[in-house]
Amino acid sequence: MIEIKSVSKRYNKDEKDTIKDLNLSVNNGEIFAFLGPNGAGKTTTIKMMTGILAIDRGDILIDGKSIATTPIEAKKNIGLVPDSPDMFLKLKGIEYLNFISDIYDISIEIRNKRIQKYANDLEIYDILNDRIETYSHGTRQKIVIIGLLLHNPKNWILDEPLSGLDPKSAFYLKEKMKEHAKNGGTVFFSTHILEVAEKLCDTIGIIDKGNLILLGTYKEIKEKFKEDNSLEEIFMEITKNDRKNK
């Protein structure tokens, strides 16, 4: 379970808050879509959830553990796919996966089985001995996703995880997300693909200018609008209106 409690973030003291008193919870067994225009605050929120950025005010709890005061305990229950897979580029793919396995104390036997399975599933097993810098963007995304799957944390935090993936791999990840939630895990992910959020997610939150402007199931959100609009149409309408009111 992920709980964001009255969280605010300001990068510069002379500027307005980037995130303003954000409150939301994502329950076990739930897939939560975090939507918003570019610059709305999605990645900033995710970086605070994972301890990459400090929280100015409020707190974030991962299975009851504060990311601010007990970061190690909280991070043990987190798996992250960041907004960019361009990391550890000088490592070979297999070196990166062993590095992740070492961090989470995955035994040699278990890691080898999982690496073989997931790398074959995503069709990159044959290039694991190549450096990550030689991979395409989509292949780098795959290696990061395998890193997430290796230690199978309770809480998945995914920032644009479908970016760069081919249709087959995107389908694979969506099925894994559904499987994880069905088994009682939590999935928090940001996406610009509104059709995916509409079909895949249990709950949807829309953020703009650092404010959470809409929260609920797709059915609840549609009931707030008189016309039978798609999520894309609803998103365009409320973000347009929200920006007019700023």
ZIDA-V512243 format. One record per backbone hydrogen bond with DSSP energy under -0.5 kcal/mol. NH is the residue of the N-H (numbers start at 0). CO is the residue of the C=O. E is the energy in kcal/mol with one decimal. If there is no record, write none. Layout:
nh: <NH/NH>
co: <CO/CO>
e: <E/E>
This chain:
nh: <1/2/3/4/4/5/6/7/8/14/17/18/19/20/21/23/25/28/29/31/31/32/33/34/34/39/44/45/46/47/48/49/50/51/52/55/56/58/60/61/62/62/64/66/69/73/74/75/76/77/78/80/81/86/90/92/93/95/96/97/98/99/100/101/102/103/104/105/106/110/111/112/113/114/115/116/117/118/119/120/121/122/123/124/126/127/129/131/132/133/134/139/140/141/142/143/144/145/146/147/148/149/150/151/152/154/155/155/156/157/157/158/159/159/160/162/164/169/170/171/172/173/174/175/176/177/178/179/180/181/182/183/184/185/186/187/188/188/189/190/193/195/196/197/198/199/200/201/202/203/204/205/206/206/207/209/210/212/212/213/215/220/221/222/223/223/224/228/233/234/235/236/237/238/239/240/241/242/243/244/245>
co: <25/60/23/2/58/3/21/56/18/11/8/8/209/18/6/3/1/184/26/29/186/202/188/32/204/36/40/41/42/43/44/45/47/46/46/7/7/4/2/64/0/60/61/59/65/69/70/71/73/74/154/156/79/84/87/129/127/91/92/93/94/95/96/97/98/99/101/100/104/106/107/108/109/110/111/112/113/114/115/116/117/119/118/118/123/124/126/90/88/130/131/135/136/137/138/139/140/141/142/143/144/145/146/147/147/76/153/185/78/155/187/80/157/189/189/159/161/165/166/167/168/169/170/171/172/173/174/175/176/177/178/180/179/153/29/155/31/186/157/33/191/192/192/193/194/195/196/30/30/215/32/213/34/204/210/39/207/205/210/205/203/216/217/218/219/220/221/226/229/230/231/232/233/234/235/236/237/238/239/240/242>
e: <-2.3/-2.5/-3.2/-0.6/-3.0/-0.7/-2.3/-2.0/-2.0/-2.0/-2.7/-1.8/-2.6/-0.6/-3.1/-1.9/-2.8/-1.7/-1.3/-0.6/-3.4/-2.5/-2.8/-0.7/-3.2/-1.8/-2.1/-2.3/-2.6/-1.7/-2.3/-1.6/-1.0/-2.0/-1.8/-1.3/-1.5/-1.9/-2.7/-3.1/-3.2/-0.6/-2.0/-2.7/-2.1/-2.2/-2.9/-1.4/-1.4/-1.7/-2.1/-2.2/-0.5/-2.2/-1.5/-2.1/-2.9/-2.3/-2.1/-2.1/-2.1/-2.3/-2.1/-2.4/-2.0/-1.8/-1.3/-2.8/-0.5/-2.9/-2.3/-1.6/-2.5/-3.2/-2.1/-2.2/-2.9/-2.4/-1.8/-2.7/-2.2/-1.0/-3.0/-0.9/-1.5/-1.3/-1.9/-3.1/-2.1/-1.8/-1.7/-2.4/-2.1/-1.7/-2.0/-1.8/-2.1/-2.4/-1.7/-1.5/-2.4/-2.2/-0.8/-0.8/-0.5/-1.7/-0.6/-3.3/-3.1/-0.5/-3.1/-3.1/-0.8/-1.4/-0.5/-1.4/-1.7/-2.7/-2.3/-1.9/-2.4/-2.3/-2.3/-2.1/-2.4/-2.1/-2.4/-2.6/-2.3/-2.4/-1.6/-1.9/-2.6/-2.6/-2.5/-3.0/-2.8/-0.5/-2.4/-1.0/-1.3/-0.7/-1.6/-2.4/-1.8/-2.8/-1.6/-2.1/-1.8/-2.9/-2.8/-2.7/-3.1/-0.5/-2.5/-2.1/-2.1/-2.5/-0.8/-1.2/-2.0/-2.7/-2.5/-1.8/-0.7/-1.0/-1.6/-2.1/-2.4/-3.0/-2.3/-2.1/-2.6/-2.2/-1.5/-2.3/-2.5/-2.0/-1.7/-1.4/-0.8>
